[in-house]
Amino acid sequence: MTQTYAQFAAAFTSHHAGWYQKQLASVASFKAFYAALDSWKRSDAKKLMLAMERHYLDLNQLWQSVQHQALGEGDKTWQAGIRGQQDDLLAKIRALGGDDAVEALTLSQREPQLSHSSTQSLPVPSQQPAAGGSASDTLQVSPLPSTVLAKAMSDPVSREVNRVLGNFDLTASAALQDAKLAHELVLDPGLRLEPAASNTLVGAVQQAVTKAFFAHIKQGIDQGNNDHVLGILTQLRLDMHTIVPPSSHQRETLDRELDPEWIATQLSNGALDVHAKFRLILQTARSVCAPIRDDTIDSLLDRLTAVDFSALANIHKAMGALSNEAKSNVGELLEITQEIMQLVRNVRLDALNHQLDVTVRPWLRIHIVEYEQTKMAQLLESQCQSDAQLIVAKTTGWMHAAATRESSAPCSLPTTAKHVFLEAVLDMCFAPVALSEEDTPVTWTLDRLRIQQLQNELQVLLSASALCALTKALAQNSGVQADTSRQNALELVSLLREDGVTMDRIIGMVQRITGSEEIMTDLVPKTLAKNDPVFRLMERQLRKFMLAELDKNEAPGLLARRLESNSQAISAALSSFSMSAVHKEVVEVLIRASRLCSLNWQVYSPWYTKTRLA
């Protein structure tokens, strides 16, 4: 640019005849320089914008991860710091790219990382997981005040929750208002969204659509229509769009290699490599799926390699119906295609369940407390008519026995309402009879089944441990040194968990373990009796151990990690009362009880702390 300008200036000052052409050349050179400079600035600004947007989304994921790790009890300092950084980034993005850039960022938040909106039929979960019993309807008294839902829906994360649940025809507000569903999602980290079963309407429709698609392809083959490969690859391309992120290298490659016009051109020239197309699909699926799906992909690749699809590249030349050999190859292709479509549905479901963990559950944990508190307040208002004493009786009556016991205990330390609460919960869990619907406290309506499950599991572990202690003592008396108590415990636990287990079957297993039939008919029932001194001692010690751990007031996630990392210390502590053989199962029960107590206390502590021990 400077050179052409110098040439123009020299020609102009010397009155050279070609000065005008040199002026045009100088202007053109300046325009080229300015265009290059502007392009460089735009490219640099775009890179800066992408970096800030990525940082903003990473901060959002960081906060969700904090919530997930702490099971919804993320530190407010973290939240304030992350929100502050995001606000600063939004201001910079708006200054650099305007409101359009901010809107684009908002839209990008709605895009899933591995699964995306699609018109394809989707697996639909059961929206009524089994838990809580029929009494869960007790909480549904009247519609929530709009301010409660409005507050939850104003949370920026609610947009992502809506997007994830939208894949299952469910909204964030509907999930929050479905007391049973929200409660289960929060308390059961193992709960997963599953494909619709074939005996449901949605599952039947999906199967019918899939069956019709492949029936249409097969009919076309039988009639000599040789466009079936194009139809299959086009359908697979649409299915893959549901799991491959847009604007990604994988999506670009898929769209290019599986473009219908390009495939048609390859078909017309006999250059279609069917193996290569299917390998591309499977390798792309591997790049976005969870490792658990790798074996399925390897199996499909092996099957693909074993089939000869060479004749399919020249099917455009076929006159009439295909040969029997070609039909057989196409039949295998259809089976592989159907399994790939099922694989894609499973990969998408994996991604959605992952987002259920990192997005939906943390959001529900934050807002479900206020939701259930509001519902309880409505219920108590309708039943107690603002009678304060009656409200206290209904919400804390189940704690009176524990409170009386604690107040009369010779202890110099003050007793807190939280400690009384934990004692009362363990009273229910260690009760000799199952918690009935009539005896269920109003604040435990949604969790009656869960309490019953804890009751059953505790009795199973205590019984298995007592029997293990019996078999170990008998083995030692017989001079047997090998200690197989863990293996024996697992066998006994498995047997005791079965429905309809009888005393005869328990006696038979103990006889097999000990290799002796002597006096087992009397010893086993005596060992399992609730009034047996050894059984009662084990029960008291287990309860004392669980109370000590729950009384540490740790978040459930922190408690779980501490117990799992200190497995040897836990086993040693349980060995003092002969329960080390089931230490892993005891830890699982303790973690379940911690989650249950933590949520119940968060929701109902405003009523529990109105007792005289508050």
C-alpha positions in Angstrom: 0.0 0.0 0.0 2.8 2.5 0.9 4.7 1.6 -2.3 1.7 2.3 -4.6 1.0 5.5 -2.7 4.6 6.6 -3.1 4.4 5.9 -6.9 1.2 7.9 -7.1 2.7 10.9 -5.2 5.8 10.9 -7.4 3.8 10.8 -10.6 1.4 13.5 -9.4 4.1 16.0 -8.3 6.1 15.5 -11.5 3.0 15.9 -13.7 3.5 12.4 -15.2 0.8 11.4 -17.7 0.0 8.1 -15.8 -0.7 9.7 -12.4 -4.4 9.0 -12.5 -3.9 5.2 -13.0 -1.4 5.3 -10.2 -4.0 7.0 -8.0 -6.5 4.3 -8.8 -3.9 1.6 -8.0 -3.1 3.4 -4.6 -6.8 3.6 -3.7 -7.3 -0.1 -4.6 -4.3 -1.0 -2.5 -5.7 1.0 0.5 -9.1 -0.7 0.2 -7.4 -4.1 0.1 -5.4 -3.2 3.2 -8.5 -1.9 5.0 -10.5 -5.0 4.1 -7.7 -7.3 5.4 -7.4 -5.2 8.6 -11.2 -5.3 9.1 -11.2 -9.1 8.5 -8.4 -9.5 11.0 -10.3 -7.4 13.6 -13.5 -9.4 13.0 -11.7 -12.7 13.3 -10.0 -11.6 16.5 -13.3 -10.3 17.9 -15.0 -13.6 17.0 -12.3 -15.6 18.8 -12.6 -13.3 21.8 -16.4 -13.6 21.8 -16.2 -17.4 21.6 -13.7 -17.6 24.4 -15.9 -15.5 26.6 -19.0 -17.5 25.7 -17.2 -20.7 26.4 -16.0 -19.3 29.8 -19.6 -18.3 30.6 -21.0 -21.8 29.9 -18.1 -23.4 31.8 -19.0 -21.3 34.8 -22.6 -22.5 34.5 -21.4 -26.1 34.4 -19.1 -25.5 37.3 -22.0 -24.3 39.5 -24.1 -27.3 38.5 -21.2 -29.6 39.3 -20.8 -27.9 42.8 -24.5 -28.5 43.4 -24.2 -32.1 42.2 -21.2 -32.9 44.3 -22.8 -31.4 47.4 -26.2 -32.9 46.6 -27.9 -29.5 46.3 -26.1 -27.9 49.2 -23.5 -25.9 47.3 -21.9 -23.0 49.1 -23.6 -19.7 48.6 -20.1 -18.0 48.3 -19.5 -20.2 45.3 -22.8 -19.2 43.8 -22.2 -15.4 44.4 -18.7 -15.7 42.9 -19.8 -17.6 39.8 -22.8 -15.3 39.2 -20.6 -12.3 39.6 -18.1 -13.6 37.0 -21.0 -14.4 34.6 -22.4 -10.9 35.0 -19.1 -9.4 34.1 -18.8 -11.6 31.1 -22.3 -10.7 29.9 -21.4 -7.0 30.1 -18.3 -7.6 28.0 -20.2 -9.7 25.5 -22.9 -7.1 25.2 -20.2 -4.4 24.7 -18.4 -6.4 22.0 -21.3 -8.0 20.2 -24.5 -6.1 21.3 -27.8 -7.6 22.5 -27.7 -10.1 19.6 -24.6 -11.7 21.0 -26.3 -12.0 24.5 -29.4 -13.5 22.9 -27.2 -16.0 21.0 -25.5 -17.0 24.2 -28.9 -17.5 25.9 -30.0 -19.8 23.0 -26.8 -21.7 23.2 -27.5 -22.5 26.8 -30.6 -24.4 25.6 -28.6 -26.6 23.3 -27.7 -30.0 24.9 -24.2 -31.2 24.9 -24.9 -34.6 23.5 -28.6 -34.7 22.6 -30.7 -32.3 20.6 -34.3 -31.6 19.7 -35.5 -33.7 16.9 -38.7 -34.7 15.2 -37.7 -38.4 15.6 -39.7 -40.5 18.0 -38.0 -40.6 21.4 -37.9 -43.0 24.3 -40.4 -41.7 26.9 -40.0 -42.5 30.6 -42.6 -43.5 33.0 -43.5 -40.2 34.8 -44.8 -42.0 37.9 -41.9 -43.8 39.6 -43.0 -46.1 42.4 -42.5 -44.5 45.7 -44.3 -42.9 48.6 -47.5 -44.9 48.5 -51.0 -43.7 47.7 -50.9 -41.2 50.5 -48.7 -38.9 48.4 -51.9 -37.2 47.1 -52.4 -35.8 50.6 -50.1 -32.9 49.8 -52.1 -31.8 46.8 -54.5 -29.5 48.5 -54.8 -26.5 46.2 -52.7 -24.9 43.4 -49.5 -23.3 44.5 -49.3 -19.5 44.7 -47.9 -18.2 41.4 -45.1 -16.5 43.2 -43.5 -19.8 44.3 -43.4 -21.2 40.8 -42.5 -17.9 39.3 -39.4 -17.8 41.6 -38.3 -21.2 40.5 -38.9 -20.5 36.8 -36.9 -17.3 37.1 -33.8 -19.3 37.9 -31.6 -19.3 34.8 -31.0 -23.0 35.2 -34.8 -23.6 34.7 -34.4 -23.1 31.0 -31.9 -25.9 30.8 -34.2 -28.1 33.0 -37.1 -27.3 30.7 -35.0 -28.4 27.7 -33.9 -31.7 29.2 -37.3 -32.6 30.5 -38.9 -31.4 27.3 -37.5 -34.4 25.5 -39.9 -36.4 27.6 -43.0 -34.2 27.2 -42.4 -32.8 30.7 -41.8 -29.2 31.8 -39.7 -28.0 34.8 -42.8 -26.6 36.5 -44.8 -29.8 36.0 -41.9 -31.8 37.4 -41.7 -29.6 40.4 -45.5 -29.8 41.0 -45.5 -33.6 40.6 -44.7 -34.2 44.3 -43.9 -37.9 43.8 -41.8 -37.5 40.7 -39.8 -34.5 42.1 -39.3 -36.3 45.5 -38.0 -39.4 43.8 -35.6 -37.6 41.5 -34.1 -35.8 44.5 -33.8 -38.8 46.8 -33.0 -41.6 44.4 -29.8 -40.9 42.5 -30.2 -44.3 40.8 -33.5 -43.3 39.2 -33.2 -43.2 35.5 -35.5 -42.3 32.6 -36.1 -45.5 30.7 -37.5 -46.1 27.2 -41.2 -46.7 26.9 -42.1 -50.3 27.4 -43.8 -52.1 24.5 -46.9 -52.6 26.6 -47.4 -48.8 26.9 -49.1 -46.7 24.3 -46.0 -44.7 23.4 -43.8 -47.8 23.2 -46.4 -49.5 21.0 -46.5 -46.5 18.7 -42.7 -46.4 18.4 -42.5 -50.1 17.6 -45.3 -49.7 15.0 -43.5 -46.8 13.3 -40.2 -48.7 13.2 -41.8 -51.8 12.0 -43.7 -49.9 9.2 -40.4 -48.3 8.1 -38.6 -51.6 7.6 -41.7 -53.2 6.1 -41.7 -50.5 3.5 -38.1 -51.0 2.7 -38.5 -54.8 2.5 -41.6 -54.4 0.2 -39.6 -52.2 -2.1 -36.8 -54.7 -2.3 -39.3 -57.5 -3.2 -40.8 -55.3 -5.9 -37.4 -54.5 -7.4 -37.1 -50.9 -6.1 -33.4 -50.5 -5.5 -33.4 -47.2 -3.7 -33.5 -48.8 -0.3 -29.9 -48.0 0.5 -30.5 -44.3 0.0 -33.6 -44.5 2.3 -31.7 -46.4 5.0 -28.7 -44.0 5.0 -31.0 -40.9 5.0 -32.9 -42.2 8.0 -29.7 -43.0 9.9 -28.4 -39.5 9.1 -31.6 -38.0 10.7 -31.2 -40.3 13.7 -27.6 -39.3 14.2 -28.6 -35.7 14.3 -30.3 -36.4 17.6 -27.0 -37.2 19.4 -24.2 -35.4 17.4 -23.9 -31.7 18.5 -24.6 -29.1 15.8 -21.7 -26.9 14.5 -19.3 -29.8 15.3 -16.8 -31.5 13.1 -18.7 -34.8 13.4 -21.9 -33.2 12.3 -20.2 -31.6 9.3 -18.7 -34.9 8.3 -22.0 -36.7 8.6 -23.9 -34.1 6.6 -21.3 -34.2 3.9 -20.8 -38.0 3.6 -24.5 -38.8 4.1 -25.9 -36.1 1.9 -28.8 -37.7 -0.1 -27.7 -36.1 -3.4 -24.1 -37.2 -2.9 -25.2 -40.8 -2.1 -27.5 -40.8 -5.1 -24.6 -39.7 -7.3 -22.4 -42.4 -5.9 -25.2 -44.9 -6.5 -25.7 -43.8 -10.1 -22.0 -44.2 -10.8 -21.6 -47.6 -8.9 -19.2 -46.0 -6.4 -21.1 -46.3 -3.2 -19.1 -47.9 -0.4 -21.7 -49.2 2.0 -19.1 -50.4 4.5 -17.5 -47.0 4.7 -20.8 -45.2 5.3 -21.8 -47.5 8.1 -18.4 -47.4 9.7 -18.6 -43.7 9.7 -21.9 -43.8 11.5 -20.7 -46.3 14.1 -17.4 -44.5 14.7 -19.2 -41.2 15.1 -21.6 -42.8 17.6 -18.6 -44.1 19.5 -17.2 -40.5 19.8 -20.2 -39.2 21.6 -21.5 -42.3 23.5 -20.7 -43.5 27.0 -18.1 -46.3 27.3 -20.8 -48.7 28.3 -22.0 -48.7 24.6 -18.5 -49.6 23.1 -19.2 -53.4 23.2 -22.4 -52.9 21.2 -20.5 -50.8 18.6 -17.7 -53.3 18.3 -20.2 -56.1 17.8 -21.9 -54.2 15.0 -18.6 -53.4 13.4 -17.7 -57.1 13.4 -21.0 -58.0 11.8 -20.6 -55.3 9.3 -17.2 -56.6 8.3 -18.4 -60.2 7.9 -21.1 -59.3 5.3 -20.4 -58.7 1.6 -22.1 -55.6 0.5 -20.1 -55.2 -2.8 -23.1 -56.0 -4.9 -25.0 -53.1 -3.4 -22.8 -50.5 -5.1 -24.1 -51.6 -8.5 -27.8 -52.1 -7.7 -28.7 -49.3 -10.0 -27.8 -51.6 -12.9 -30.1 -54.3 -11.6 -33.2 -55.0 -13.8 -36.1 -56.1 -11.7 -35.9 -57.9 -8.4 -32.5 -58.5 -6.7 -31.0 -62.0 -6.6 -31.5 -64.1 -3.5 -27.9 -63.5 -2.4 -28.3 -59.7 -2.7 -31.6 -59.9 -0.8 -29.9 -61.8 2.0 -27.2 -59.1 2.2 -29.8 -56.4 2.3 -31.7 -58.3 5.0 -28.5 -58.3 7.1 -28.2 -54.6 6.4 -31.7 -54.0 7.6 -31.0 -55.9 10.9 -27.8 -53.9 11.5 -29.6 -50.7 10.6 -32.4 -51.5 13.2 -29.8 -52.2 15.9 -28.0 -48.9 15.1 -31.2 -47.0 15.4 -31.7 -48.7 18.8 -28.1 -47.8 19.7 -28.8 -44.1 18.9 -31.9 -44.1 21.1 -29.9 -45.6 23.9 -27.0 -43.1 23.5 -29.5 -40.2 23.6 -31.1 -41.6 26.7 -27.6 -41.9 28.3 -27.0 -38.2 27.6 -30.3 -37.2 28.9 -29.8 -39.2 32.1 -26.4 -37.6 32.6 -28.1 -34.2 32.2 -30.7 -35.4 34.7 -27.9 -35.7 37.2 -26.0 -32.4 36.5 -28.9 -30.1 35.7 -32.4 -31.3 36.8 -31.6 -32.8 40.2 -29.6 -29.8 41.5 -32.3 -27.5 40.3 -35.0 -29.6 42.0 -33.0 -29.7 45.2 -32.9 -26.0 45.4 -36.6 -25.4 44.7 -38.3 -28.5 46.1 -37.8 -27.3 49.7 -39.9 -24.1 49.3 -42.4 -26.1 47.2 -43.0 -28.8 49.8 -43.0 -26.2 52.6 -45.8 -24.3 50.8 -47.8 -27.4 50.2 -47.4 -28.4 53.9 -48.5 -25.0 55.0 -51.6 -25.3 52.8 -52.4 -28.7 54.2 -52.0 -27.6 57.8 -54.1 -24.5 57.3 -56.9 -26.6 55.8 -56.8 -29.2 58.6 -55.9 -27.2 61.7 -57.5 -23.8 61.0 -54.4 -21.9 62.3 -54.6 -23.7 65.6 -50.9 -23.5 66.7 -51.0 -26.3 69.2 -52.8 -28.6 66.8 -50.2 -27.8 64.1 -47.3 -28.6 66.5 -49.0 -31.8 67.5 -49.5 -33.0 63.9 -46.0 -32.2 62.8 -44.0 -33.1 65.9 -46.1 -35.7 67.7 -44.0 -38.5 66.2 -41.0 -37.0 67.9 -42.4 -36.8 71.5 -41.1 -40.2 72.6 -37.6 -39.4 71.4 -37.8 -35.9 73.0 -38.9 -37.4 76.4 -36.2 -39.9 76.3 -33.5 -37.3 75.5 -34.7 -34.9 78.1 -34.6 -37.5 80.9 -31.2 -38.8 79.9 -28.3 -37.9 82.2 -26.3 -35.8 79.7 -24.5 -32.5 80.4 -24.7 -31.4 76.7 -27.8 -29.6 75.5 -30.1 -31.6 73.2 -30.9 -30.0 69.9 -34.1 -30.4 67.9 -32.0 -31.9 65.0 -30.7 -34.6 67.4 -34.2 -35.4 68.6 -35.3 -35.5 65.0 -32.6 -38.1 64.1 -33.5 -40.2 67.2 -37.2 -40.2 66.1 -36.3 -41.2 62.6 -34.2 -44.1 63.9 -37.2 -45.0 66.2 -39.2 -45.5 63.0 -36.4 -47.4 61.2 -35.8 -49.8 64.0 -39.4 -50.4 64.9 -40.4 -54.1 65.2 -43.4 -53.7 62.8 -43.6 -52.0 59.4 -44.8 -48.4 59.4 -48.5 -48.4 58.5 -50.3 -45.7 56.6 -52.3 -44.7 59.7 -49.1 -44.3 61.8 -47.2 -42.3 59.2 -46.5 -38.8 60.4 -47.9 -36.1 58.1 -44.3 -34.9 57.3 -43.3 -38.4 56.1 -46.3 -39.0 53.8 -44.2 -39.1 50.7 -41.6 -41.4 52.3 -43.6 -44.1 54.0 -42.4 -46.8 51.5 -38.9 -45.6 51.9 -39.0 -45.9 55.7 -40.4 -49.5 55.2 -37.6 -50.3 52.9 -35.0 -49.1 55.5 -36.8 -51.1 58.2 -36.6 -54.3 56.0 -33.0 -53.7 55.1 -31.9 -53.1 58.6 -33.6 -56.3 59.8 -32.0 -58.2 56.9 -28.5 -57.0 57.8 -29.0 -57.6 61.5 -30.3 -61.1 60.9 -27.5 -62.0 58.4 -24.9 -60.7 60.9 -26.4 -62.7 63.8 -26.4 -65.9 61.7 -22.8 -65.2 60.5 -21.8 -64.9 64.1 -23.5 -68.2 64.8 -21.9 -70.0 61.9 -18.5 -68.6 62.7 -18.8 -69.7 66.4 -19.8 -73.2 65.3 -17.0 -73.4 62.8 -14.4 -72.4 65.4 -15.8 -75.0 67.8 -15.3 -77.6 65.0 -11.7 -76.5 64.5 -12.3 -74.8 61.1 -9.9 -71.8 60.8 -11.0 -70.4 57.4 -13.1 -67.2 57.7 -15.7 -67.0 55.0 -18.0 -64.6 56.9 -18.2 -62.1 54.0 -19.2 -64.7 51.5 -21.6 -66.3 54.0 -23.1 -62.9 54.8 -23.8 -62.1 51.1 -25.5 -65.5 50.6 -27.7 -64.9 53.7 -28.5 -61.3 52.8 -29.6 -62.5 49.3 -31.8 -65.1 50.8 -33.3 -62.9 53.5 -34.2 -60.2 50.9 -36.4 -62.7 49.0 -40.1 -62.4 49.2 -41.7 -65.2 51.1 -38.5 -66.6 52.6 -39.3 -69.3 55.2 -37.5 -70.3 58.4 -36.9 -73.8 56.9 -34.9 -72.2 54.0 -32.9 -70.1 56.4 -32.1 -73.2 58.6 -31.2 -75.2 55.4 -28.7 -72.5 54.3 -27.1 -72.4 57.8 -26.8 -76.2 57.8 -25.1 -76.0 54.4 -22.7 -73.3 55.6 -21.7 -75.1 58.8 -21.9 -78.6 57.4 -23.8 -79.7 60.4 -27.5 -80.5 61.1 -27.2 -80.6 64.8 -29.5 -78.4 66.9 -29.9 -75.9 64.0 -33.7 -76.2 64.1 -33.5 -74.6 67.6 -30.5 -72.4 67.3 -31.5 -70.4 64.2 -34.9 -69.2 65.4 -33.4 -68.4 68.8 -30.6 -66.4 67.1 -33.1 -64.4 65.1 -35.5 -63.7 67.9 -35.9 -60.0 68.7 -35.6 -60.7 72.4 -32.3 -62.6 72.0 -29.6 -60.8 74.0 -27.0 -61.0 71.2 -29.5 -59.7 68.6 -30.6 -56.9 70.8 -27.1 -55.9 71.5 -26.2 -55.8 67.8 -29.3 -53.7 67.1 -28.5 -51.2 69.9 -24.9 -50.9 68.7 -25.9 -50.5 65.0 -28.4 -47.8 65.9 -25.7 -46.0 68.1 -23.3 -46.1 65.2 -25.8 -44.7 62.7 -26.9 -41.9 65.0 -23.2 -40.9 65.6 -22.6 -40.7 61.9 -25.9 -38.8 61.1 -25.3 -36.4 64.0 -22.2 -35.1 62.3 -24.5 -32.9 60.2 -22.6 -33.5 57.0 -24.2 -33.0 53.6 -25.2 -36.4 52.2 -22.7 -36.2 49.4 -19.8 -35.5 51.8 -21.0 -38.2 54.2 -21.0 -40.7 51.3 -17.5 -39.8 50.1 -16.1 -40.0 53.7 -17.7 -43.3 54.5 -16.6 -44.8 51.1 -13.0 -43.5 51.5 -12.8 -44.8 55.1 -14.0 -48.3 54.4 -11.4 -50.0 56.6 -12.2 -47.8 59.6 -15.9 -48.4 59.2 -15.4 -52.1 59.0 -13.3 -52.0 62.2 -15.9 -50.0 64.0 -18.6 -52.5 62.9 -16.5 -55.5 63.9 -16.9 -54.5 67.6 -20.4 -55.8 67.4 -20.0 -58.5 64.7 -21.3 -56.6 61.7 -18.1 -56.1 59.7 -19.2 -58.8 57.3 -21.9 -56.5 56.0 -20.1 -53.2 56.3 -20.7 -52.2 52.6 -24.4 -52.8 53.0 -24.5 -50.8 56.3 -22.8 -47.9 54.5 -25.4 -48.0 51.7 -28.2 -47.9 54.3 -26.6 -45.0 56.1 -26.2 -43.0 52.9 -29.9 -43.6 52.1 -30.9 -42.6 55.6 -28.7 -39.4 55.3 -30.4 -38.3 52.1 -33.8 -39.0 53.5 -33.1 -37.1 56.8 -31.4 -34.2 55.1 -34.3 -33.4 52.7 -36.9 -34.0 55.4 -35.1 -31.7 57.8 -34.6 -29.0 55.2 -38.3 -29.0 54.3 -39.9 -29.4 57.7 -37.5 -28.0 60.2 -39.6 -24.8 60.6 -42.2 -27.0 62.2 -39.8 -29.4 64.0 -38.0 -26.5 65.8 -41.2 -25.2 67.4 -40.8 -27.9 70.0 -39.5 -27.1 73.5 -36.2 -28.6 72.5 -35.6 -26.0 69.8 
